[in-house]
Amino acid sequence: MSHVGLLFAPALLFSSATATHAQILGPADPAHSTVPAFIRVVGSRQGTPDPSGVFTITVRDFLNNPIAGSLVRLEFQPNCTDTRICAAQANGVSIDCPNGAVEATTSSLPAGQVTLIIQGSADNHGPMPVQGWPGASSGCIRVFAGGIQIATATAVVYDVNGTSNLPGNPGVNGADYSFVWASIGAVGGGGPYRGRVDYSTDGFVNGADLSFFNIFFLNNASGENCLAHCP
């Protein structure tokens, strides 16, 4: 081998190793990625998103390697029929409003993670039907990473009448407490499970959820909601 060949050999080996490493990192693997089973959809206070809505998604490949730079997409529509995300979200979150979805990219440090707060509300208003206002059950949010669905999650919503366009753009207030109380009562009376009021995130709707909502209400960190919602 010539001296020129010897000089280039390490570079070729490095290039080959880099290519192999790139092939290992991906695609996203649902079995090794982590997504919370429940995602809290919250409001804000004085323009600051409610921190109780923070959650983290970690994207990993089939060898459990975290994947940085993966585009994570959360689709609320068409399955979360009672949830409307805000048309404006916090920094770092892109919005696909016509399709009711948000997107963000996983970081390199911590590797493969993206931390989000989703702002929005439910569209329950008017007289409540006997079995409660219609809406989604569990797992209505579809979560994708790099175009691959890695999980579903249940949307828990605190501003349950937030799309009623009331003056002053109110968020969570006493009216929501009444709506939540009525919704929980409807489920207890034989109505179907509604994920939006499962505030205890245990897969059941009962009196415990009213207690959890009351704690959230007293924190007063979601007293405002957005001026515009996605369809």
N, C-alpha and C positions, 0 to 999 in steps of 0.2 A: 504494500500500500504506500502511496506517495505521502509526502509530508502534508500536502494540501488536504488529502483525504483524512489524515489523522487530525488535522485542525478542525475539520467540519464534523467529525464523528460525534463529539460531545454534544454539539448543537442539534444534530439529528436525533440523538438519544433523548435529549431534553424535549424536543418537539414531539417525539413519539409518546413520551411519558405524559406530556401535557394533554395530548389528544385522547390518550386512554383515560386520563382522569376526567376529562370533559364528558366522555361517554358514560362513565360511572355515575356522574351526578345528573340523574334524570332517567325517565320522567318522574313526576310526583307519584308517590305510592300512597293510596288511601290507608293502607294498613299501618304505615309508619308515620304518617302525618297526624298532627293533633289539632282538633277543632272543638271548641266548646259545644256541648249539646244544646245549650240555651244561650241566646244572644239578646241582651237587653237593649231595646230601642228607646232612647232617652231624649231629653230636651236640653236646655241650657239655662244659664243665669248670667245676666249682664254680658252676653256674648260668649261665655265660656262653656263648652260642652260639659255636661254632667259627668264627673269622673267615675260615677258608679257604673257607667256603661262600658268601661274599658275591658277589652278582651284581646287575647293574643292567639294567632294561628301560626303554627310551625309546619313548614313544608319540608318533607324528607323524601329521599328516593328509596328504592327497595333494599338498599344496603344500610339504611338508616342515616345516610349522610344528609345534612341540612342543605337545602338548595337556595342560595342567594339569587336575587334578581328574578324570582318567579312571580308572574302576575297572578294575584289572587283576586277572584271575582265572587261576590256574593249576590245571588239573584233572589230578590224578594218576590218578583212577579214571574210567572202568573200564579204561583201557589199560595203566597201570603195575601189572600184576597182582602183582608181587613187591615193591612198595614200599608202606610204610605211614607216613604223615606223623604227627607227634606231635599229640595232642589239644590241646596248649598250645604256642603259638609265641611268638616275640619280640614286643615292643611294636610296634604299628602294623600287625600282620598279623592279619586276621580269618580264622576257620576255619569252613568248611562241612564238618564232620566226616562226616555221613552220605553226602556225595558225594565225599569225599576231595579237597577243594579248599581253596586258600587265596586270600585277596583282600587287596589293598592299593590305595591311591589315589596317582596320580602327583602330584608336588609342583609348586609354582609356581616354585621356585628350588632347584636347576636345573629349568627348565621341562620338564614332560612326563616326568620320570624318577621311578622308584621303585626303591629298593635294598633287597634282601631277603636273609635267610638262612632256609632251610627246614630244619627239624629232623625227623628220622625215621630209618627203618631198613628193611631188607629182611626178609622172613619165611622165609629159608632155614634149615631145621634138619632133623635126622634124617638117615638114610642118603642119600647122593647117588645119584641115578640115573646110568646110564652116560653119558648126554649132558648131565649137569649138572642142577641144580635148575631147574625151569621159571621163566619170567619174560619180561619185555618185551624187545623188540629196541630199535631206535632210534626216537626221536621219540614216546615214549609220553605225554609231558606236552603237553596242549593249552593254549595261552596265548591269552587273550581280553583285549580292551580295549574297554570300552563295549559289551560284548555281541558284538563282532566277533572272530572268530578271526584272530589276526595271525601265529601261528607255532606250531611244535611244538618240543619240546626233549627230549633224552635224559636220563633220570634216572641219575645215577651215585651209588651208595650205598656207604658205608664200613662201617657196622655191619650186616653181611650176615645175622647171626642175631639181630637185635635184638628180635624179637617172641617170643622163646622164653620170656619171663617168668622169667629166671634170677634167683636171689636177689641183692639189692644193686643191681639196675637197672644192670648193666654196659653200657658203650658199646663202643667199638672196643678189642679186646684180642687176646691170642694166638689165641683160638679163631677170630676173624675171619680172621686171617692164614692159618690152615689151610683155612678155607672158600674164601678167595680163591684160594689156590694150587690147590685142587682144581677150582674153577670154571674157571680159566684153562687148566688141563690138559685139562678136558673139551672146551673149545672147540678147543684144539690137536689133540685127537683126533678132530675131525670134528663136534663138537656145534655148535649154532647160536650166533650172536652174542648176547651178553647185555649190554645197555648198562650194567647196574649195576656191572660190573667193568671198564669201559673208562676206567681212571683216567688214562691218557695223553690221553684225549679226541681220538683220531685216527681213530675209526671202525673200529678193529681191536682184537681181544683177543689178547694174546701176552705174552711174558716182560717186555716193557717195562712193562706195567701192574703187575706185581708189584713192580717197582722203585719206581714212583710210589706205590703203596700203602704200601710200607715207609717212605718219607719221611713220608707222612701219619701213619702209625702212631707213628713216633718223635717227632713233634711233640706227641703226647699232648694234643691240644686237644679231642678227642671221646671222652674216657674215660667219659662219662656219656651215658645216653639217657633218653628220657621215661618217665614212670610209666604213661602210657596212650597207645595209638595209635588212630587212626581206623580204622574197619573196612576 
